[in-house]
Amino acid sequence: MRDFIKVMKALSDPSRVKMVKVLQRRELCVCEIQEALGLAQSTVSKHLKILEEAGLVDFYKDGLWVNYRLADGARNPYAAELIGKLRQWLEDDADISALAARLDGIDRKTILRN
């Protein structure tokens, strides 16, 4: 039951749900997620840590970059099930649609130049 509760708590915050939704579109670094959601870097990092501990996201390092992506669900079957469901859920939500549209114009190299 502990794994189930972790996933449910992780997805109880609207910002974390939005992070999962943008990560289903592509891998992102913290600065790209920060730009997409309009949150502080420390806030994004804290949310990502909660999502990672619940088995919803994974990360890997690529040089100086830390890239985040949706987890494959191997660590937590409840996370796998909810990731699958979230692929269809909320697609017609106005906030999610706006995030998806904004995501196309977000690139880490551009962010760093500003």
JOJOSUL-V141795 format. One record per pair of residues at least 24 apart in sequence whose ideal C-beta (glycine too) atoms are under 7 Angstrom apart, sorted by the first residue. I is the first residue (numbers start at 0). J is the second residue. Records with the same first field share a line. If there is no record, write none. Layout:
I=J  J
This chain:
2=75  77
3=77
5=52  53
6=53  54  55  75  77  78  81
9=49  50  53  55
10=81
12=46
14=38  46
15=46  49  50
17=94  98
18=46  47  50
19=50  55  69  85
20=85  89  95  98
21=98  102
22=56  67  68  69
23=69  85  86
24=99  102
26=66  67  68
27=67
28=64  65  66  107
29=65
30=107  110
31=105  107  110
34=105  110
35=98  101  102  105
53=78
54=78
55=82
